[in-house]
Amino acid sequence: SETELMRYVKKLGRRDISLVDSMISLGSCTMKLTPAVAMMPLSLSEFADIHPFVPADQAEGYRELIDALSKDLATITGMAAVSLQPNSGASGEYTGLMVIRAYYQSRGQGYRNVALIPASAHGTNPASAAMAGMRTVTVACDERGNIDVDDLKAKAAQYASELCCIMVTYPSTHGVFESRIREIVDIVHDNGGQVYMDGANMNAQVGLTNPGYIGADVCHLNLHKTFAIPHGGGGPGVGPICVAAHLAEFLPGHSLAETGGRSGITAVAAAPFGSALILPITYGYIKMLGESGLRRATEMAIVNANYLAVALKDEFGIVYTGETGRVGHEMILDLRDFRKLYGVECADIARRLMDYGFHAPTLSFPVHETLMIEPTESESLAELDRFVESLVAIKRECEQIRDGEADAEDNPVKMAPHTAQEACADTWTHPYGRERAVFPLPWIRANKFFPYVTKIDGGYGDRNLCCTCGTLYGGE
């Protein structure tokens, strides 16, 4: 019944922390606020009930929105043309690379298949390059997290006759603005390659700079990150690509609709305009904020990240800060010595944060045993301060382990997270109290989120698969 379904969905919701509970601080994945008013069009039948292949005269309003949004995204990125067809960021990467390959094939240079991938690039870049039939060559980074320009020059010259592109993320996944990005672009162009800019970190660019100004030839955008479409839960996402004029004719076409360039690559999604139903969210987000609002959001994302970096650097250290000593819109907390100093792993810190009511930041990426944090512009000063207070309190718990004030193995950090079932059980076996386990700071009582599952052996689970086919279908 509808009643049972409603309760089932609510039960699942109670088990999952989200932005309705607290900040989701995942680095390199912009978990920003989705304004409720921008979600309203999704319930309108005029958007929700139109089939992707209806006759064009039955979807003129939809096409008007698509064209206007494409124009806005082209302006924001400084590019000439846009395809909204890719359904995810990874699909956008693949599409952009295939467009580059089509461009070279049209010039009789289809043999160009080397993609330079900086160590600071977004994690999906090498996989997308491989999917597009390219050979990947890694470019080193220096101690500040910037691309090693000398290594780039050497690799670009070495592979000049085969160079297809570089895939660069700006700001980089290390959380810093590449100070020599224009020089990097020129090096690749001078050696015959194209510049693919990963748009994963566009939340630090919008309104301040753009890929076209920097000199990129193609970029993708994550509308489900930078442009407020809900992110997570398996989608749907939108990963459009924006291209310079010389690549516009190769944008993906579709056999059942008029879209793409005159020499467009084959379709990369079943529908000609991808997940069109959720485009009104980004359209509304852009139109409501306007030019000044978009710029302000970018500025605050950078300010918030730097606020956290300054507040936490003495307790943890920041792995990369760039030449200015500042970070971009995200930063990496250094926990690489915690195992040696406290007997605690980075994953233990991440799990303990659940007891404090926060989703863990990105764990051990792009640097092992670190936490990458991106607060976005959506969070208030009070929420940022609660997050800082929580991490500092966990650091103090680690120090108690070091100083012998807490058991080396059975302590609040290594036993985290603590479930309501455990805290309410008649038997409590830990040497520390229940209150310290589940209410480590006073303000947590006012809005406590209890994790549903306690610490598991992830490594064991990865190596010992459990087939559920029999239980699902009535077998043994």
Order of alpha helices (4+ residues) and beta strands (2+ residues): alpha-alpha-alpha-alpha-beta-alpha-beta-alpha-beta-alpha-beta-alpha-beta-alpha-beta-beta-alpha-beta-alpha-alpha-beta-beta-alpha-alpha-alpha-alpha-alpha
